Amino acid sequence: MACLTSAIEPLRAANEITGQAHFHWSLVAETAAPVRSSAEVRFEPDQLLSVCEGIDQLYILSPPTGQFAEPRRSPARLRWLDRTGVVLGAFSGGIFPLARAGLMEGSACSVHWCYEAAFKAEFPKVAASEAAILRDRRRVTASGAGAVFDLMLRLVEERMGRECMTEVACWFQHPFVRDED
């Protein structure tokens, strides 16, 4: 849940600061059933993965033990989205299902320190990094909620400029913004 709010709130604030809807987001799930967060908060999905189109980025949020409800169709749909040019990424434990879908081979990724040993054991051919944020071509990974917030601040800066990014950071009393380094 922390990763979800860390992704949405900086984008919402940027939209509010500028008075324009530069960023849009929706919650995508495999089924129409509410998705339960680790904090037991339920979210209604806005769209289904099986029909998801017209997006430029998709980030997976999941515990490391998360499995696809449809283990053949959902990874295939992610691979289709990849072929159509969608940037795919993962936050925290979401890197596990993304790698299980075969979408991290040949790409480096950020892995939270508490999942590092398990990730390297399950995916020895994927280059796991201790970097908080890692962008490798069309793969974007962030190791945890703080890194997700910093990543979103970087997206704000890239689209709307440093002044807007700084204002968003100030709104959240976020004095230090990490990047890939």
Stockholm file with secondary structure:
# STOCKHOLM 1.0

chainA/1-181         MACLTSAIEPLRAANEITGQAHFHWSLVAETAAPVRSSAEVRFEPDQLLSVCEGIDQLYILSPPTGQFAEPRRSPARLRWLDRTGVVLGAFSGGIFPLARAGLMEGSACSVHWCYEAAFKAEFPKVAASEAAILRDRRRVTASGAGAVFDLMLRLVEERMGRECMTEVACWFQHPFVRDED
#=GR chainA/1-181 SS CHHHHHHHHHHHHHHHHHTSCCCCCCCEESSSSCEECTTSCEECCSEEGGGCCSCSEEEEECCTTCCCSSTTHHHHHHHHHHHTTCEEEEEGGGHHHHHHTTCCTTCEEECCGGGHHHHHHHCTTSEEECCSEEEETTEEEESSHHHHHHHHHHHHHHHHCHHHHHHHHHHTTCCCCCCCC
#=GC SS_cons         CHHHHHHHHHHHHHHHHHTSCCCCCCCEESSSSCEECTTSCEECCSEEGGGCCSCSEEEEECCTTCCCSSTTHHHHHHHHHHHTTCEEEEEGGGHHHHHHTTCCTTCEEECCGGGHHHHHHHCTTSEEECCSEEEETTEEEESSHHHHHHHHHHHHHHHHCHHHHHHHHHHTTCCCCCCCC
//
